[in-house]
Amino acid sequence: MTEQLFQIGIKAIIRNDENQILLLKNKDYWDIPGGRIDQGEDIETTLLRELNEEIGVNHIAQKQLWDVVKSVKQLPYGNMMTSLMLIVYCVQLPADQIPHSCEPGAMLHWVSSEEAANRLKNKYPDSFCQAVAHLS
């Protein structure tokens, strides 16, 4: 049996005062902010780096581990495909941290939890999307 190769990503569910969830639109898919751990990085460093790179946030008020899931997408890695394990946090931003798109072509949208769940189906398992839909 061939061993399966995984990469690890750190993601953030960020909600505003209206309980909407922040989504990024990249190319042809929707996602929550975050990305893969770089070699030698710890989880918190990755989370802060990715939030800064994607939405211009350089500190957070609070974070709480929310879920760990395997993405339904696979990514190319050399001549093979790799799976992506995602560590997802609920993140609260301080009032002085206003998210804005920092990546060319990417757009940010605040959407309801139900709409977020629907838009995330291409990358996240059904159980994750159902849990997102019920966030309050």
DSSP file (Angstrom, degrees, kcal/mol; ACC not computed):
  #  RESIDUE AA STRUCTURE BP1 BP2  ACC     N-H-->O    O-->H-N    N-H-->O    O-->H-N    TCO  KAPPA ALPHA  PHI   PSI    X-CA   Y-CA   Z-CA
    1    1 A M              0   0    0      0, 0.0     2,-0.3     0, 0.0     0, 0.0   0.000 360.0 360.0 360.0 132.6    0.0    0.0    0.0
    2    2 A T        -     0   0    0      1,-0.1     2,-0.1     0, 0.0     0, 0.0  -0.605 360.0-119.6 -80.4 134.0    1.3    3.4   -1.0
    3    3 A E        -     0   0    0     -2,-0.3     2,-0.4     1,-0.1    -1,-0.1  -0.471  26.2-123.9 -70.8 143.7    1.6    6.0    1.8
    4    4 A Q        -     0   0    0     -2,-0.1     2,-0.4    78,-0.0    78,-0.1  -0.756  18.7-138.7 -91.7 134.4   -0.4    9.1    1.3
    5    5 A L        -     0   0    0     -2,-0.4    78,-2.4    76,-0.4     2,-0.4  -0.768  21.3-168.9 -93.7 134.3    1.4   12.4    1.3
    6    6 A F  E     -a   83   0A   0     -2,-0.4     2,-0.3    76,-0.2    78,-0.2  -0.927  14.0-157.5-122.2 146.7   -0.2   15.4    3.1
    7    7 A Q  E     -a   84   0A   0     76,-2.5    78,-3.0    -2,-0.4     2,-0.5  -0.874  23.1-129.6-110.4 155.9    0.5   19.1    3.3
    8    8 A I  E     -a   85   0A   0     -2,-0.3    29,-2.4    76,-0.2     2,-0.3  -0.909  23.1-174.4-111.8 131.0   -0.8   21.1    6.2
    9    9 A G  E     -aB  86  36A   0     76,-3.1    78,-3.0    -2,-0.5     2,-0.5  -0.909  15.6-145.1-120.7 151.5   -2.7   24.4    5.9
   10   10 A I  E     -aB  87  35A   0     25,-3.1    25,-1.7    -2,-0.3     2,-0.3  -0.974  23.7-176.5-116.8 127.0   -3.9   26.8    8.5
   11   11 A K  E     -aB  88  34A   0     76,-2.9    78,-2.4    -2,-0.5     2,-0.4  -0.829  14.1-145.6-125.5 160.1   -7.2   28.5    7.9
   12   12 A A  E     -a   89   0A   0     21,-2.5     2,-0.7    -2,-0.3    78,-0.2  -0.988   5.7-155.4-131.5 127.4   -9.3   31.2    9.6
   13   13 A I  E     -a   90   0A   0     76,-3.3    78,-2.7    -2,-0.4     2,-0.5  -0.911  24.8-173.4 -94.0 116.9  -13.1   31.7    9.9
   14   14 A I  E     -a   91   0A   0     -2,-0.7     8,-2.5     8,-0.4     2,-0.4  -0.955   3.4-170.0-117.0 126.7  -13.5   35.4   10.5
   15   15 A R  B     -D   21   0B   0     76,-0.7    78,-0.3    -2,-0.5     6,-0.2  -0.889   9.8-143.7-117.0 148.3  -16.9   36.8   11.3
   16   16 A N    >   -     0   0    0      4,-1.9     3,-2.0    -2,-0.4    -1,-0.0  -0.310  42.8 -83.7 -95.8-174.7  -18.0   40.4   11.5
   17   17 A D  T 3  S+     0   0    0      1,-0.3    -1,-0.0     2,-0.1    -2,-0.0   0.705 130.0  56.5 -65.1 -19.8  -20.5   42.1   13.8
   18   18 A E  T 3  S-     0   0    0      2,-0.1    -1,-0.3    94,-0.0     3,-0.1   0.276 119.0-112.0 -93.3  10.1  -23.4   41.0   11.6
   19   19 A N    <   +     0   0    0     -3,-2.0    94,-0.3     1,-0.2     2,-0.2   0.702  69.4 145.9  66.1  22.5  -22.2   37.4   12.0
   20   20 A Q        -     0   0    0     92,-0.1    -4,-1.9    93,-0.1     2,-0.4  -0.590  45.8-126.1 -85.8 154.1  -21.2   37.2    8.3
   21   21 A I  E     -DE  15 111B   0     90,-3.3    90,-2.3    -6,-0.2     2,-0.5  -0.832  17.0-123.0-104.7 137.4  -18.1   35.1    7.3
   22   22 A L  E     - E   0 110B   0     -8,-2.5    -8,-0.4    -2,-0.4     2,-0.3  -0.676  33.8-178.6 -81.5 123.7  -15.2   36.5    5.3
   23   23 A L  E     - E   0 109B   0     86,-2.9    86,-2.5    -2,-0.5     2,-0.4  -0.915  17.7-143.9-120.5 150.5  -14.5   34.7    2.1
   24   24 A L  E     -FE  31 108B   0      7,-3.1     7,-2.0    -2,-0.3     2,-0.6  -0.917   7.2-148.8-109.1 139.0  -11.9   35.2   -0.6
   25   25 A K  E     +FE  30 107B   0     82,-2.8    82,-1.5    -2,-0.4     2,-0.5  -0.941  21.1 177.5-107.5 112.4  -12.6   34.6   -4.3
   26   26 A N  E >   -F   29   0B   0      3,-2.4     3,-2.5    -2,-0.6     2,-0.3  -0.972  59.2 -51.5-116.3 124.0   -9.4   33.4   -6.1
   27   27 A K  T 3  S-     0   0    0     -2,-0.5    78,-0.0     1,-0.3    -2,-0.0  -0.285 124.3 -16.8  51.2-105.5   -9.6   32.6   -9.8
   28   28 A D  T 3  S+     0   0    0     -2,-0.3     2,-0.3     2,-0.0    -1,-0.3   0.077 123.3  65.8-121.0  24.7  -12.6   30.2   -9.9
   29   29 A Y  E <   -F   26   0B   0     -3,-2.5    -3,-2.4    94,-0.0     2,-0.3  -0.980  65.8-129.7-144.4 159.5  -13.1   29.1   -6.3
   30   30 A W  E     +F   25   0B   0     89,-0.6     2,-0.3    -2,-0.3    -5,-0.2  -0.771  32.5 161.9-103.5 150.1  -14.0   30.5   -2.9
   31   31 A D  E     -F   24   0B   0     -7,-2.0    -7,-3.1    -2,-0.3     3,-0.1  -0.969  38.3-108.2-155.8 168.0  -12.0   30.0    0.3
   32   32 A I        -     0   0    0     -2,-0.3    -9,-0.1    -9,-0.2   -19,-0.1  -0.731  57.5 -82.1 -95.2 156.0  -11.5   31.2    3.8
   33   33 A P  S    S+     0   0    0      0, 0.0   -21,-2.5     0, 0.0     2,-0.2  -0.215  84.1  74.1 -60.6 146.7   -8.2   33.1    4.5
   34   34 A G  E     -B   11   0A   0     16,-0.3     2,-0.3   -23,-0.2   -23,-0.2  -0.804  46.0-160.0 141.6-179.2   -5.1   31.0    5.2
   35   35 A G  E     -B   10   0A   0    -25,-1.7   -25,-3.1    -2,-0.2     2,-0.1  -0.961  35.4 -43.5-174.8-171.2   -2.5   28.8    3.6
   36   36 A R  E     -B    9   0A   0     -2,-0.3     2,-0.3   -27,-0.3   -27,-0.3  -0.378  53.6-107.0 -80.2 150.0    0.2   26.2    3.9
   37   37 A I        -     0   0    0    -29,-2.4     2,-0.2    -2,-0.1   -29,-0.2  -0.550  32.5-136.4 -70.4 131.6    2.8   26.0    6.6
   38   38 A D    >   -     0   0    0     -2,-0.3     3,-2.4     4,-0.2     8,-0.1  -0.598  39.3 -80.4 -84.4 153.6    6.3   26.9    5.4
   39   39 A Q  T 3  S+     0   0    0      1,-0.3    -1,-0.1    -2,-0.2     3,-0.1  -0.294 118.6  15.3 -55.2 131.2    9.2   24.7    6.5
   40   40 A G  T 3  S+     0   0    0      1,-0.3    -1,-0.3    -3,-0.1     2,-0.2   0.350  99.2 122.9  86.5  -5.4   10.3   25.6   10.0
   41   41 A E    <   -     0   0    0     -3,-2.4    -1,-0.3     4,-0.0     2,-0.2  -0.585  53.0-139.2 -88.3 150.2    7.1   27.6   10.8
   42   42 A D     >  -     0   0    0     -2,-0.2     4,-2.2    -3,-0.1     5,-0.2  -0.549  32.0-100.2 -96.6 174.2    4.8   27.0   13.7
   43   43 A I  H  > S+     0   0    0      1,-0.2     4,-2.6     2,-0.2     5,-0.2   0.918 119.5  48.0 -62.7 -47.6    1.0   27.2   13.4
   44   44 A E  H  > S+     0   0    0      1,-0.2     4,-2.4     2,-0.2     5,-0.2   0.899 111.5  50.5 -64.3 -40.3    0.6   30.6   14.9
   45   45 A T  H  > S+     0   0    0      2,-0.2     4,-2.6     1,-0.2    -1,-0.2   0.914 111.6  49.0 -62.0 -42.7    3.3   32.1   12.7
   46   46 A T  H  X S+     0   0    0     -4,-2.2     4,-2.9     2,-0.2     5,-0.3   0.936 110.0  51.1 -61.9 -46.9    1.7   30.6    9.6
   47   47 A L  H  X S+     0   0    0     -4,-2.6     4,-2.3     1,-0.2    -2,-0.2   0.939 114.2  42.9 -57.4 -49.6   -1.8   31.9   10.6
   48   48 A L  H  X S+     0   0    0     -4,-2.4     4,-2.1     2,-0.2    -1,-0.2   0.898 114.6  50.3 -65.7 -40.6   -0.5   35.5   11.1
   49   49 A R  H  X S+     0   0    0     -4,-2.6     4,-2.8    -5,-0.2    -2,-0.2   0.943 112.8  46.1 -62.3 -47.3    1.6   35.4    7.9
   50   50 A E  H  X S+     0   0    0     -4,-2.9     4,-2.6     1,-0.2     5,-0.4   0.897 111.6  50.6 -65.2 -40.8   -1.2   34.1    5.8
   51   51 A L  H  X S+     0   0    0     -4,-2.3     4,-2.2    -5,-0.3     6,-1.5   0.887 113.2  47.2 -64.3 -37.1   -3.7   36.6    7.2
   52   52 A N  H  X S+     0   0    0     -4,-2.1     4,-1.2     4,-0.3    -2,-0.2   0.932 114.7  45.5 -67.5 -45.7   -1.2   39.4    6.5
   53   53 A E  H  < S+     0   0    0     -4,-2.8    -2,-0.2    -5,-0.2    -1,-0.2   0.873 124.4  31.6 -65.4 -38.2   -0.5   38.2    3.0
   54   54 A E  H  < S+     0   0    0     -4,-2.6    48,-1.9    -5,-0.2    49,-0.5   0.854 137.4  12.5 -93.3 -37.5   -4.1   37.7    2.0
   55   55 A I  H  < S-     0   0    0     -4,-2.2    45,-1.9    -5,-0.4    -3,-0.2   0.284  95.7-112.0-130.2  11.3   -6.2   40.2    3.9
   56   56 A G     <  +     0   0    0     -4,-1.2     2,-0.5    -5,-0.3    -4,-0.3   0.688  66.4 142.1  70.9  19.9   -3.7   42.7    5.3
   57   57 A V        +     0   0    0     -6,-1.5    -1,-0.2     1,-0.1    -2,-0.2  -0.812  25.9 179.0 -96.1 130.3   -4.2   41.8    9.0
   58   58 A N        +     0   0    0     -2,-0.5     2,-0.3     1,-0.2    -1,-0.1   0.441  65.8  21.3-115.1   0.8   -1.1   41.8   11.1
   59   59 A H        -     0   0    0     35,-0.1     2,-0.3    -8,-0.1    -1,-0.2  -0.974  63.4-146.5-158.0 158.3   -2.5   40.8   14.5
   60   60 A I        -     0   0    0     -2,-0.3    33,-0.2    33,-0.2     3,-0.1  -0.872  12.7-144.3-123.8 155.5   -5.6   39.1   15.9
   61   61 A A  S    S-     0   0    0     31,-2.5     2,-0.3     1,-0.3    32,-0.2   0.846  81.3 -10.1 -84.0 -37.1   -7.6   39.6   19.1
   62   62 A Q  E     -C   92   0A   0     30,-1.6    30,-2.9     2,-0.0     2,-0.3  -0.990  55.4-166.8-161.5 149.1   -8.4   36.0   19.7
   63   63 A K  E     -C   91   0A   0     -2,-0.3     2,-0.4    28,-0.2    28,-0.2  -0.996   3.4-174.3-142.1 147.1   -8.3   32.6   18.1
   64   64 A Q  E     -C   90   0A   0     26,-2.0    26,-2.8    -2,-0.3     2,-0.1  -0.989  34.3-110.5-141.4 130.4   -9.9   29.2   18.9
   65   65 A L  E     +C   89   0A   0     -2,-0.4    24,-0.3    24,-0.2     3,-0.1  -0.385  40.4 170.6 -58.1 129.9   -9.3   25.9   17.3
   66   66 A W  E     -     0   0A   0     22,-3.2     2,-0.3     1,-0.4    23,-0.2   0.764  52.3 -21.2-113.6 -41.5  -12.5   25.0   15.4
   67   67 A D  E     -C   88   0A   0     21,-1.8    21,-3.4     2,-0.0     2,-0.4  -0.988  39.5-141.6-165.1 159.5  -11.9   22.0   13.2
   68   68 A V  E     +C   87   0A   0     -2,-0.3     2,-0.3    19,-0.2    19,-0.2  -0.985  36.8 167.0-129.4 121.2   -9.3   19.9   11.5
   69   69 A V  E     -C   86   0A   0     17,-2.4    17,-3.7    -2,-0.4     2,-0.6  -0.916  37.7-121.5-136.0 157.5  -10.4   18.6    8.1
   70   70 A K  E     -C   85   0A   0     -2,-0.3    15,-0.2    15,-0.2    -2,-0.0  -0.893  37.8-121.7 -97.1 125.1   -9.0   17.0    4.9
   71   71 A S  E     -     0   0A   0     13,-3.2    13,-0.3    -2,-0.6    53,-0.2  -0.296   7.2-135.4 -62.2 148.0   -9.7   19.1    1.8
   72   72 A V  E    S+     0   0A   0     51,-2.5     2,-0.3    11,-0.1    52,-0.1   0.609  85.9  80.0 -80.0 -11.0  -11.7   17.4   -0.9
   73   73 A K  E     -     0   0A   0     50,-0.7    11,-0.6    11,-0.1     2,-0.3  -0.674  69.4-149.1 -93.0 149.9   -9.1   18.8   -3.4
   74   74 A Q  E     -C   83   0A   0     -2,-0.3     9,-0.2     9,-0.1    -2,-0.0  -0.896  10.8-145.5-114.0 152.0   -5.7   17.3   -4.1
   75   75 A L  E     -C   82   0A   0      7,-2.9     7,-3.3    -2,-0.3     2,-0.2  -0.885  21.1-106.5-118.1 145.3   -2.7   19.3   -5.2
   76   76 A P  E     +C   81   0A   0      0, 0.0     2,-0.3     0, 0.0     5,-0.3  -0.470  34.0 178.6 -68.7 140.3    0.1   18.5   -7.5
   77   77 A Y  E >   -C   80   0A   0      3,-3.4     3,-1.6    -2,-0.2     2,-0.3  -0.829  62.8 -54.9-143.4  99.4    3.4   17.8   -5.8
   78   78 A G  T 3  S-     0   0    0     -2,-0.3    -1,-0.1     1,-0.2     0, 0.0  -0.524 120.7 -19.9  64.5-126.4    6.2   16.8   -8.2
   79   79 A N  T 3  S+     0   0    0     -2,-0.3     2,-0.3    -3,-0.1    -1,-0.2   0.149 132.5  57.9 -99.7  19.4    4.9   13.9  -10.3
   80   80 A M  E <  S- C   0  77A   0     -3,-1.6    -3,-3.4    -5,-0.0     2,-0.3  -0.810  81.7-107.0-136.3 177.4    2.2   13.0   -7.8
   81   81 A M  E     - C   0  76A   0     -2,-0.3   -76,-0.4    -5,-0.3     2,-0.4  -0.849  27.7-159.2-108.7 147.3   -0.8   14.4   -6.0
   82   82 A T  E     - C   0  75A   0     -7,-3.3    -7,-2.9    -2,-0.3   -76,-0.2  -0.938  12.9-128.5-125.3 148.5   -0.9   15.4   -2.3
   83   83 A S  E     -aC   6  74A   0    -78,-2.4   -76,-2.5    -2,-0.4     2,-0.5  -0.557  19.3-132.5 -90.5 160.6   -3.8   15.8    0.1
   84   84 A L  E     -a    7   0A   0    -11,-0.6   -13,-3.2   -13,-0.3     2,-0.5  -0.959  11.1-161.2-121.3 117.9   -4.3   18.9    2.2
   85   85 A M  E     -aC   8  70A   0    -78,-3.0   -76,-3.1    -2,-0.5     2,-0.5  -0.844  16.2-154.8 -94.2 131.9   -5.1   18.7    5.9
   86   86 A L  E     -aC   9  69A   0    -17,-3.7   -17,-2.4    -2,-0.5     2,-0.6  -0.933  12.9-158.4-117.6 125.4   -6.5   22.0    7.2
   87   87 A I  E     -aC  10  68A   0    -78,-3.0   -76,-2.9    -2,-0.5     2,-0.5  -0.902  23.1-160.1 -97.6 117.4   -6.4   23.2   10.7
   88   88 A V  E     -aC  11  67A   0    -21,-3.4   -22,-3.2    -2,-0.6   -21,-1.8  -0.873  10.0-172.2-112.0 128.8   -9.2   25.8   11.0
   89   89 A Y  E     -aC  12  65A   0    -78,-2.4   -76,-3.3    -2,-0.5     2,-0.6  -0.874  25.8-129.8-112.2 146.5   -9.5   28.5   13.7
   90   90 A C  E     -aC  13  64A   0    -26,-2.8   -26,-2.0    -2,-0.3     2,-0.4  -0.887  38.1-163.9 -86.2 124.5  -12.3   30.9   14.5
   91   91 A V  E     -aC  14  63A   0    -78,-2.7   -76,-0.7    -2,-0.6     2,-0.5  -0.930  16.7-156.6-120.4 134.6  -10.5   34.2   14.6
   92   92 A Q  E     - C   0  62A   0    -30,-2.9   -31,-2.5    -2,-0.4   -30,-1.6  -0.940  16.0-147.6-107.9 128.8  -11.6   37.5   16.1
   93   93 A L        -     0   0    0     -2,-0.5   -33,-0.2   -78,-0.3     2,-0.0  -0.715  18.9-113.1 -94.1 144.6  -10.0   40.6   14.7
   94   94 A P    >   -     0   0    0      0, 0.0     3,-1.9     0, 0.0   -35,-0.1  -0.353  35.0-106.5 -66.4 158.3   -9.3   43.8   16.7
   95   95 A A  T 3  S+     0   0    0      1,-0.3    -2,-0.0     3,-0.0     0, 0.0   0.781 118.7  58.3 -59.1 -28.4  -11.4   46.8   15.7
   96   96 A D  T 3  S+     0   0    0      1,-0.1     2,-0.8     2,-0.0    -1,-0.3   0.487  87.6  85.7 -83.2  -1.0   -8.3   48.4   14.1
   97   97 A Q    <   -     0   0    0     -3,-1.9   -40,-0.1   -40,-0.1    -1,-0.1  -0.856  57.4-178.9-104.5 102.8   -7.7   45.5   11.7
   98   98 A I        -     0   0    0     -2,-0.8    -3,-0.0   -42,-0.2    -2,-0.0  -0.894  25.6-128.6-104.1 113.8   -9.9   46.0    8.6
   99   99 A P        +     0   0    0      0, 0.0     2,-0.3     0, 0.0   -43,-0.2  -0.329  35.0 167.1 -63.3 139.3   -9.5   43.1    6.1
  100  100 A H        -     0   0    0    -45,-1.9     2,-0.3     7,-0.0   -43,-0.1  -0.982  43.1 -92.1-148.0 152.5   -8.7   44.1    2.5
  101  101 A S        +     0   0    0     -2,-0.3   -46,-0.2     1,-0.1   -47,-0.1  -0.474  38.4 172.8 -70.3 128.1   -7.6   42.1   -0.5
  102  102 A C        +     0   0    0    -48,-1.9    -1,-0.1    -2,-0.3   -47,-0.1   0.429  54.5  83.3-112.2  -4.6   -3.8   42.0   -0.8
  103  103 A E  S >  S-     0   0    0    -49,-0.5     3,-2.0     3,-0.0   -49,-0.0  -0.865  88.5-105.3-106.5 134.4   -3.5   39.4   -3.7
  104  104 A P  T 3  S+     0   0    0      0, 0.0     3,-0.1     0, 0.0    -2,-0.1  -0.300 104.3   7.3 -56.3 131.1   -3.9   40.5   -7.3
  105  105 A G  T 3  S+     0   0    0      1,-0.3     2,-0.3   -79,-0.1   -78,-0.2   0.319 100.1 122.8  81.5  -9.0   -7.3   39.4   -8.7
  106  106 A A    <   -     0   0    0     -3,-2.0     2,-0.4   -80,-0.1    -1,-0.3  -0.625  42.9-162.2 -87.9 146.2   -8.6   38.2   -5.3
  107  107 A M  E     -E   25   0B   0    -82,-1.5   -82,-2.8    -2,-0.3     2,-0.4  -0.960   9.4-140.5-126.5 145.8  -11.8   39.7   -3.9
  108  108 A L  E     -E   24   0B   0     -2,-0.4     2,-0.4   -84,-0.2   -84,-0.2  -0.851  20.6-179.0-104.0 141.6  -13.2   39.7   -0.4
  109  109 A H  E     -E   23   0B   0    -86,-2.5   -86,-2.9    -2,-0.4     2,-0.6  -0.998  22.9-143.9-140.1 135.8  -16.8   39.1    0.4
  110  110 A W  E     +E   22   0B   0     -2,-0.4     2,-0.3   -88,-0.2   -88,-0.2  -0.890  36.3 168.6 -93.3 124.0  -18.8   39.0    3.7
  111  111 A V  E     -E   21   0B   0    -90,-2.3   -90,-3.3    -2,-0.6    -2,-0.0  -0.893  38.2 -90.0-134.3 162.5  -21.5   36.4    3.3
  112  112 A S     >  -     0   0    0     -2,-0.3     4,-2.7   -92,-0.2     5,-0.2  -0.236  42.4-109.2 -64.6 161.2  -24.0   34.6    5.6
  113  113 A S  H  > S+     0   0    0    -94,-0.3     4,-2.4     1,-0.2     5,-0.1   0.876 120.8  52.3 -62.0 -36.5  -22.9   31.4    7.1
  114  114 A E  H  > S+     0   0    0     19,-0.2     4,-1.9     2,-0.2    -1,-0.2   0.917 111.4  45.7 -65.2 -42.9  -25.3   29.5    4.8
  115  115 A E  H  > S+     0   0    0      2,-0.2     4,-2.4     1,-0.2    -2,-0.2   0.889 111.3  53.0 -67.9 -38.8  -23.9   31.2    1.7
  116  116 A A  H  X S+     0   0    0     -4,-2.7     4,-1.6     1,-0.2    -2,-0.2   0.936 108.1  51.0 -59.8 -46.2  -20.3   30.5    3.0
  117  117 A A  H  < S+     0   0    0     -4,-2.4     4,-0.4     1,-0.2    -1,-0.2   0.905 111.3  48.4 -58.2 -42.5  -21.1   26.8    3.4
  118  118 A N  H >< S+     0   0    0     -4,-1.9     3,-0.9     1,-0.2    -1,-0.2   0.902 112.6  47.1 -65.3 -42.2  -22.5   26.7   -0.1
  119  119 A R  H 3< S+     0   0    0     -4,-2.4   -89,-0.6     1,-0.2     3,-0.4   0.707 108.7  55.6 -75.2 -19.4  -19.5   28.5   -1.7
  120  120 A L  T >X S+     0   0    0     -4,-1.6     4,-2.2     1,-0.2     3,-1.9   0.468  76.5  98.4 -91.3  -1.6  -16.9   26.3    0.2
  121  121 A K  T <4 S+     0   0    0     -3,-0.9    -1,-0.2    -4,-0.4    -2,-0.1   0.730  72.8  64.7 -61.3 -23.5  -18.3   23.0   -1.1
  122  122 A N  T 34 S+     0   0    0     -3,-0.4    -1,-0.3    -4,-0.2    -2,-0.1   0.684 118.7  21.4 -74.2 -15.4  -15.6   22.7   -3.8
  123  123 A K  T <4 S+     0   0    0     -3,-1.9   -51,-2.5     1,-0.1   -50,-0.7   0.652 115.6  60.5-122.4 -25.8  -12.8   22.5   -1.3
  124  124 A Y  S  < S-     0   0    0     -4,-2.2   -53,-0.1   -53,-0.2    -1,-0.1  -0.796  82.5-103.5-114.8 149.6  -14.2   21.3    2.1
  125  125 A P    >>  -     0   0    0      0, 0.0     4,-2.2     0, 0.0     3,-0.5  -0.239  35.8-108.2 -66.9 158.6  -16.1   18.1    3.1
  126  126 A D  H 3> S+     0   0    0      1,-0.2     4,-2.8     2,-0.2     5,-0.2   0.866 117.7  57.3 -54.8 -41.1  -19.9   18.2    3.6
  127  127 A S  H 3> S+     0   0    0      1,-0.2     4,-1.8     2,-0.2    -1,-0.2   0.889 108.5  46.9 -61.4 -38.7  -19.5   17.8    7.4
  128  128 A F  H <> S+     0   0    0     -3,-0.5     4,-2.4     2,-0.2    -1,-0.2   0.936 112.5  49.0 -65.9 -47.7  -17.4   21.0    7.5
  129  129 A C  H  X S+     0   0    0     -4,-2.2     4,-2.3     1,-0.2    -2,-0.2   0.878 109.7  52.1 -62.5 -38.3  -19.8   22.9    5.3
  130  130 A Q  H  X S+     0   0    0     -4,-2.8     4,-1.0     2,-0.2    -1,-0.2   0.904 109.5  49.4 -64.3 -40.2  -22.8   21.8    7.4
  131  131 A A  H  < S+     0   0    0     -4,-1.8     3,-0.4    -5,-0.2    -2,-0.2   0.897 110.2  51.0 -65.4 -39.8  -21.0   23.1   10.5
  132  132 A V  H >< S+     0   0    0     -4,-2.4     3,-1.8     1,-0.2    -2,-0.2   0.916 105.3  56.8 -61.5 -43.1  -20.2   26.4    8.8
  133  133 A A  H 3< S+     0   0    0     -4,-2.3    -1,-0.2     1,-0.3   -19,-0.2   0.783 108.1  48.2 -59.6 -27.4  -23.9   26.8    7.8
  134  134 A H  T 3< S+     0   0    0     -4,-1.0    -1,-0.3    -3,-0.4    -2,-0.2   0.312  79.5 125.4 -99.7   8.4  -24.9   26.5   11.5
  135  135 A L    <         0   0    0     -3,-1.8   -22,-0.2    -4,-0.2   -21,-0.1  -0.458 360.0 360.0 -65.1 136.2  -22.4   29.0   12.9
  136  136 A S              0   0    0     -2,-0.2    -1,-0.2   -23,-0.1    -4,-0.0   0.349 360.0 360.0-138.2 360.0  -24.2   31.6   14.9
